[in-house]
Amino acid sequence: MKLSVVIPAHNEEGSIGSTVSEIAEVLGREGIDYEIVVVDDASADRTAAVVAELAEQLGGVRCITSPYRNGFGFAVRAGLEQYTGDAVAIMMADGSDSPEDLLSYYRLLLAGYDCAFGSRFMPGGSTSGYPPFKLVVNRLVNLGIRLAFGHGYGDTTNAFKAYRREVIDNVQPLISQHFNLTVELPLKAVVRGHSYAITPISWTSRRSGTSKLSLQEMGSRYLFIVLYVFFEHHLSRGDYRRAERPRQAAGGGVWRAGQPSLRVHSEARPAGGNGDAAERTGPESVENTPVRRRRRSHASQ
């Protein structure tokens, strides 16, 4: 299975080189067929030049220029229009996402799950340098989303996720232009009947540059997308769901948009086995591929 990694980048000259190099090193070490697509989002610095230099040294790396106006969502959409893999992961250019966690995502997709979602706030997940005010807002927003959709997932707003190609095809058209795309993609995937596994991940504050996310500007945009998908779930009568996954009243009724097919726990290990203990909560029958993880400090959800 070929894995594409889409990285939107706006003025990330100071971090994009190390981010791409680390991802390429980890995927290459594991012998994974990959491509890394950096989307230059109207950068005024040497972001594109740094990636071009890396592309000459590393196979599978390329930089494209977003044909749309500036915006995180536009940049991701540009990358999703041009990736060539069987699956795609979206990662941040600032190095906050761990390439080792990308391996966990890949193994979950390889095991048959449609989506691989990470959580920084479940047992085994961690954050380092997360701004306190943003952390409080993050927890409140994700709690509201979890209550509204009943999907059993507490880190919906995080951009770092991975999807099989059929998921990306099925969630079209994408309408978010900014960071609210991080909510539109996973919620549409859940509401439209795709399976998803949740695994602990780590997050580290950027090493250089400044964050492009403005809470004041994004609040109403996030709410718009949440309501958009919420009403699709409750009013469209399943018109956009996968044909083989009709809405069912069992296990919480039609209020529940979905439930994770697998939760990976990093603390307990099954007797005589490798990798993490896995709790299956959905009807999937795919054999679990072990996901080897390092032990991490806890962050309460």
C-alpha positions, 0 to 999 in steps of 0.5 A, a space after each residue: 500500500 503506497 502512503 502519501 503524506 500531504 503537508 500544507 506549508 505557509 512560511 515554514 522555511 525554518 521547519 519544513 526541511 527537518 519535518 520532511 527529512 524525518 518523515 522520509 527517514 522513518 518511512 524509508 527505514 520501514 520499507 514503506 512505499 511513500 510520497 511526500 507532497 508539500 503544498 506551498 501555500 503562498 509562502 513569502 520565504 524559502 519554503 518551496 526552495 528548501 523542499 526543492 533542494 530536498 527533492 533532489 536528495 530524497 526520492 518521493 518528495 515533491 513540492 506543489 504550489 496551491 492554485 487557490 488563495 491562501 488558506 490551510 484548507 485550500 492548501 490541503 485540498 490542493 494536495 488531496 487533488 494531486 496525491 497518488 497513494 492508496 492512502 493519505 496522511 495529513 501532517 503539519 509542516 512545523 514538526 509537531 506531529 511524530 513520524 513514528 505515529 505515522 507508522 501506527 496510522 499506516 499499520 492500522 490502514 494496512 489492517 483494513 480500517 478506513 481511517 486512522 485517528 490519533 488522540 493526544 489526550 487518551 491514555 498513552 498520548 501526550 502533549 509538550 508545550 501546548 499553550 494553556 489557553 488553547 488547551 482549555 479551548 481544545 478540550 471544550 470544543 472537542 467535548 462538544 463535538 463528541 457529545 453532538 456526534 456520539 462518535 467516541 473520539 476526543 481529538 477531532 480537531 487535530 489535523 494529523 490523521 490518515 485515510 484510505 483513498 476511498 474515504 477521500 473520494 467519498 467525503 467530497 466535495 470539501 468546502 472548508 477553506 481554513 483550519 476548519 477542514 481538520 473537522 470536516 474531513 473526519 466528521 464526514 468520514 464518520 457520518 458517511 459510514 467509514 470505519 476508524 481506529 483510534 490510537 495514542 499520539 504525541 504532539 510537540 510545540 513547533 520548533 520555529 516560526 509562528 502558529 497560523 491558527 487564530 482562535 478568534 477568526 476560526 471559532 465561527 468557521 468551526 461551528 459552521 462546519 460542525 453544524 453542516 455535518 451535524 445536519 447532514 447526519 440527521 436530515 439527509 436520511 443517509 443519502 451520502 453514506 456508503 451503500 454497505 453501511 446503512 444507518 442502524 438503530 442498534 447501539 444508541 440509535 441514529 443519534 450516534 454518528 459512528 463508533 470506533 472499530 478499534 482503540 489502541 492502548 499503550 499501557 497493557 499488553 496481551 499475554 504472549 503478544 507484541 504491540 498494544 492491547 486493543 479494544 474492539 468496539 465496532 463490528 469490524 472483523 479485520 485482523 489487528 496488525 500490532 502497533 508497536 509504541 514507546 511508553 508515554 506520559 499521560 494527559 487527561 482527556 
